[in-house]
Amino acid sequence: GGGGLGGAEDDLLAEERLHFGQEKVLATGVGFGKVVVVTQRQTHVYDPPEWHQPKSYTSLFQQDMPVKLVVLGPKVMATTDTAGALKVVAYDTGRVLCQPKFQGMRAELLSRRSLAVADDCVAVVDHASMSSVRVFDANTGKPLSQRRRGDQGDMGTISHPQGGAISEVGLSLVGGISDRKACFVDANRDLYLSPCADQTRQPIKLCTMCDSFGWSATLARFAVFLMASCWCGAFRTSASWTPTFCRCASTRSQPQSSRTTRWPLGSSPLSAEGSPPGLVTAP
């Protein structure tokens, strides 16, 4: 799952049964050392291997407008509910940090592919304008402050350079807000990279035929699955802009969803530098 639970392989094979009485489980999330379970009345945050004393919160949603989706980040999570609200919630306190909104937002259409969470920002594919990604400050819910070219575009927006329809988005997880990067995939399965806070440069096209991608939780790297192979894009520092690609020497089966997988890239053996099939050289 996203971020992995860490620990030995035996920990991953262990089974733990969680009981919630008569309450129906509405949504779950696994990643970054957390297991989150939302029931009809409460939100439970577990820190494996401690399963018996979760943090439980009752004030995150109303029972007549239950949670539909949970997307996890390293320190915060995002939820959507049947009322169409998007909330950013802190694990440790259960406090709602913000509720990002924009004109035409369709929170009920969001999924783990179209919603991404980092410690300091949240990225949302704009279903009213599919060629845009909206980025919000995770603490205030306001559009992320960006350097932009003149008065082009709205603050907090990343736009597809060709006007294509964006289907997936993911945020880098290492460094501060000035280092934060977004990858997005369009309807043609082309993968693009853009800095979140600096829109003076257009997003660069990294490759075509992208099947899936995911960011490392601990390193300035991301993984790309394409044409039955796995490639790692590594940055010299979290502030670097252009990645160097290496092919993973050994890969597991391709994950079904980039939004539910965070690869532990620090432990993956990499072969010599090269270019993945369909790589587009950045200008």
N, C-alpha and C positions, 0 to 999 in steps of 0.2 A: 504494500500500500504506500500512499504518498509519504515520502520521507523515511519510511521504514521505522520499525520499533527498536532497532539496534539489538545488541546482544548476540549470543551464539545461535547457531542454526537450531539447536534444541529448543530455544525460546520460541522460534517461529513455528515449530511443530507442536508446541504445547496447546492444549485446548482448555478454555475456560468458559463455563456457562454463566451467563448473566441473567438474572431474573428481575422482572419488573411487575410482578403481580398480574393484574388484569389490564394493565395499560398497554396500549398498542404502540409498537415502535414505528415512528414516522420517518425518521431519517438517521443516517449514520455517517461517520467520517473516521478515517484511519490515516495517521501520518504524523511525522515530526515527534514521535514518542508519545502520541496521544491517541486515545480512542474516544470518540464523542458519540453518544446515543441520545437522540431526542425522542421522548415519549409524549403522550397526550397531555401530560401535566408538567414534566420537568425536562431539563437538559442536564445530562450527566457527562462529566469530563474525567476520564480515567488516565492514570499515569502508570502503565505497565512497568514492572510486574505486580504493582500494587492494585489489586482489583476490588478490594473490600471497602475502601473509603474514598469514593469519587467525590469530586466537587459537584454539587447539585444545585441548580438554579431554577427558580420558578417564575421569574418575572420577565423572561425574554420574549414571550408571545402570549396571546390570548387563546383560550381553548377553542373558541369558535373560528380562529384564524391560525391554524397550526403551521408549523415549519414544514417546508417541502424539500429544501436543499441545504446541505451543510458543506462548505468548502474550507479546508484547513490551511492555515499558514503557520510559520514557526511559532509566533507568539499570539496571534489573533486568528479568529475564524469569521467567515461570512455566512449569513443565513438568509434565505428567502422564505416568505410565507404566502399563504393563500390570499392575503390582503394586498399582495404586490409590493411589500416592503423589503428592502435590502438593508441588513444590519451588519455592522462590524462589531464583534464581541471579543473582549479580553478573556483568555482562559482563566487567569488567576483570580479574577474578581467577579466574572460573569456580568460585568458592566457593559452596556451598549455604548461604544465609543462614538458612533456616528451612524447616520442613515443616509447614505448618498442618494441623490435624486437628480434627474435631469428630464427635460421635456421629451416625452415619447418613450420613457423607460418602460420596459416590459419585464419586470422581475420574474414573472411567472414563466417566461421563456428561457431563463438562464439555466445553464447546466455547468458541470465541471469543466467543460471545454470552453465555455464562453465567459467564465468568471474566474479570476485569479487573485490570489491574496499574498502580499508580502507584509513585513512588519510595519512599513510606513505608508503603504499605498494599496489601492484596490483597482483592478482593471476589469472593465465590463465591455463586451461587444455591444455596440449600439444597434438594437434591432430595428430602430426607426431609420437609421442610416448605416447600412451594413458595411460601408467602406470605412467606418470609424471605430476606434476603441476609446472609451472614456476612462480616464485615470483620475482617482480621487485620493486626497490625503486621508489616511486611515484614522487619524485622530480627530479631524474636524468635519469630514464629509464634504469638504469644498473641493472644486476642481483643482488638480495639482498645478502649482505655479510652475510655468515653463518659460524658457527662452524661446521666442518664436520669430519667424521671418516677417517683420513688419506687423500688419494687423491680420495676417492670413489665419483663418480658422479660429475656433473657440479655445479658450484656455482649458488645459486638461484633456486635450484631444490628440490622438495619434491617428493619422489618416493614411490609407493605402495609397501609395504613390501613383498607381494606375487606376484608382477608383474601383478596384475589385471588391467583391463581397468577402468579408472576413468571417471565418467560421470558428477559429480557435485562437486563444491568447494565453500566454504564460509569462510570469514575471521572474526575473533573476532574484535570488534570495540572499546574496552576499553583498556586504557593503552598505553604505547609506543611500539616501534618496538621490544624491548626485550621481551615484554609480548604477542606479536601478535601470535595467533594460527590459524591454518587452520583445518577445518573439510572437509572431502571429502567422497563421496559415490561412490562405484564401480558398475560394471554391475550386481553384485549379490545382490545389495542393502545393502551391508555391510558399516557401518559408521566408519570412522577412524578419529583420532585426532593427530595433529602434531604441534610442535612449528615451527614457520617460520624461525627463525634465528639460531636455534640449531638443527643440523641434526646429532649430536653424538648419539642420541637415535632414534630408529625406531618409526614410527607412531604406536599408540596403537589402537586396534580394540575395539570400544565402544559397538556396538550392531549389530545385523543382522536385516533383514526385515525393514529397515528404509524407510518410505514413503516420509518423508520430514523433513527438519531441518532449523533452522534460529538462528542467533545470536542477542542478545539484543543490542540495541544502547546505553544503559546507564549503564548496569551492566555486571559483569563478569559471564554471564550465556548464555546458549543456550537452545533451545527447540527442541525436537525430537518427531515426530509423527510416531508411529508404532503400528500395530495391533489395529487400531481404538482407540488408547489412546495417550495422550500427556504426555511426561516426560520432566522435566527440569534438565539440568546438570549445577550445580553451583560450582564455584571455590571460595575458601576462599578469595583470592586476585587475581588481574589480572595477577600476576606472577605465581600463582599456576599451577600445571601440571595435577593433577588427579581430575576430578569432582566428586561431590556427587550428586546422582540422587534423585529427588523427583517427585512424580506423581502430576500433576495439578489436583486440586479438581474439577474444572469445565473447560471444553474446548468448543471452538466453532467448527464449521465444519472445516474439514481438508482443508488447502489451496491447490490449484492446483500446485503451484510452490514455492519451497523454495527460489528461487531467487527474487521473487516479494513480499516476506512477511518478516517483522521484528516484532517479537512479543514484546509487552510492558511487559516484564517479571516481572518488578518491581511491577506491580499491580495485578499479578495473584496469588490467594490463592493456597498454596501448602499443600499437605497432608504430613504425616510422611515419613521419608526417606525409600527408598526401592530399588528394582531392576526392571527395565523394562523388559518385555518379550524379550528374545533374547540378554540380556546384556552379554557382554563378560568381565570378570574380568581382569582389567589391571594388567600386571606383576609388 
